[in-house]
Amino acid sequence: MRFGQVVTGTVVRVPRPGAIGIFVDIGLSVEGFVDVALLPRRIEDWPVEGTATDFEIWWVHEEHQHIRLKPSGPKYLCEDFADFVALYRPAWPSEIGEVVRGSKPSTPWQLLRLRRTEQPQSVRYVRARAPQPSRSRRIEASTLGPH
């Protein structure tokens, strides 16, 4: 499985439109999930249950046993995706095609902590217990000791 790999899936659940995202059957033993941050702002523009369309592998979330997806085409993708990527996941274009090796940040608030100006070697990101920006924290690598 590779980042950016296109898979066809069918929307199986839209549990709380506008709140959390959608669940997608991609024909594997694990479920696919598209976060609300990657979907259009207008709920009316979201794919409904039963919609079959293409998605891309965004990352694998090992803890929750599902694959994070992003809509492949512009119809179901957030309107400001380019800005979103530039701010919160600037390495995305270079990650496309790389083998998925483990978890990436799992919420938009964790993505908020990623900054283009920060160097990954000098900062470690700590998972917040509640998905609230105010509870996000970062710890300088020097305080963590040897890797």
N, C-alpha and C positions, 0 to 999 in steps of 0.2 A: 504494500500500500504506500502511495506517495502523496505528498502535499500537492494539491491542485488536481489530483486525479479525478476525472469526471465519472460519476456514477449516476445511473438513472434510478430514481426512487419514487415512491408513492406516499403522499402525505396521509398518515394514519390517525393523527390526533392533533387538534388545535385546542389544548385544554383551557387556556385563559387568553383569548385573543388580545394582543397588545401588551401582555404582561410578561410572558416567559419565552415564547417561541413555538416551534412546531416539531412534531416527531415524524420521522420518515422511515419507511421500510425500504431498505436498500438491498434486500435479498441475502443478508448475512445473519449470523446468529446474534449479532449486536445491533442495537437500534441506532438510527441516525437522528441527529438533533440539529436544528437551525436556531440559533439564538435570536432573540427579538432585536438585538442591535444590528443584525445583518439583514433584517426584513424591512420592507417599505414602512414609512411612518403611518400611512393610512391603512388601517386594518382591512378595509375593503379591497386593498391591492394584494393582500396575502393570498397564497394558494390555499384552497379549501380542502377538506378531507376528500380523498379520492383523486386528487390532482397528481398526475404522473409528469415529472419533469427532470431535468438534469441538475445535479448538485456537484460541488467540488469538495474534496477532503480538506477541511480547514485545520483540524488536529484530532488526535485520539485522546479521549478522557478516560484513563484507565480506572480511576476510582468509581465512576458512575457507569462503567461498562457500556459506553456508547461512543459513536463517532460523531464529532462535531463537523457539520457541513456548512457550506455557504451556497446560496443559489448560484448556478452557473451563468445564467443569462440575466440581462438587466430587468426583465419583467418582474421578478420577485426579489431583486436585490435592493438594499437600501440605496436611496438616491445619492447619498454622499459617500459611497464606498471608497472612492479614491482618497478623499480627505480622511476618512476613518483609518484607512491603511497607513497613510502618511503620518498620522499622529500616533497611532496605537500599535501598529505592527509594520514598521517600515521595511523590515527584512522580508516581508511576504513575497515580493516578486522573485527574490533570489532563492527562496525556499521551495518554490514550485518545482516539482520533479524530484525533490529529495525524499529519501525513504523516511517514513514516519517511525520514529524511534521511541517515543514516549509522550507523556503529557505536556501540554502547553498550558498557558493560563486559561482558566475555564470560564471566566465571567468577564463582562465588559469592564467591570471595576478593576479586575486584575490587569486587563489590557491597558487601562488608563495609566498604570504605573510604568508601562514601557515608554520610554522617551527616546527619540532619535539621538539626542545629545548625550545620553548616558552610555557608558561602555559596559557591556555585559560582564566583563571580567572583574569590574570593581564594585558591582552592586548585586546583591542577591535579593530576590523577591520572596516575601513571605505571604502565604495564602491567608487571606482574611477569613475569619469564621462567618461573618455576615457580609453579604454583598453590598457594602456601603463604602463609598469612597473615603469617608472620614475614618474608617477603621483600617484602611490600607496602610501598610507599613513597609519600610525598607530598612535593611540592616547593611551597613557597610561591611564588605568582605573582611576587612581587618579585624572586626569584632567576632568573626566566626571561627577564626583559627585556621589550621591547615585544611585543605580540601580533601 
